[in-house]
Amino acid sequence: MVYIITAFLTLLPISELRGAVPYAISNGLSPMFTWFYCVALNATVGPLVYIFLSTFHRFLVRFNWYKKLFERFVEKTRHKVEHKVIKYGYLGITLFVAIPLPITGAYTGTLGSWILGLEPKKTFLSVLIGVMISGTIVLTITYFGIEAFSFFIKDISL
């Protein structure tokens, strides 16, 4: 049952790795297995979301109201972020997915890259690398605690 709940949490857009890894570790799964299991499952989100969005869009674009709404939304979005995408490209997608915070992850990274019309194969690779980094961060914090990153904090006490 732990495997099923872990898979569910991994594939859930809200929790993704942030919820699945702590759950799996706290329920006795080994850290190495947890990392591979959760990363592999979360990495499948990119291609699945891309396929879903493309199929759904192809169906809805037949309707004039959707076509106008979508074009307006995409034009606004592209105008706001296109300069950043040009500057950071797929590395930006990777870093965005790698940050284990709410609203960042495989779902949002794939959605953003789909909206911006980025190449699917490069997007999937960027999302995979981001998921691997995120999984490592979440596992490290879960297993060792936040103190694992204390070397980033400058001690100013005298």
Secondary structure as UniProt FT lines:
FT   HELIX           2..11
FT   TURN            13..15
FT   HELIX           16..26
FT   TURN            27..28
FT   HELIX           31..43
FT   HELIX           45..60
FT   TURN            61..62
FT   HELIX           64..98
FT   TURN            102..103
FT   HELIX           106..115
FT   TURN            116..117
FT   HELIX           120..144
FT   HELIX           146..152
//
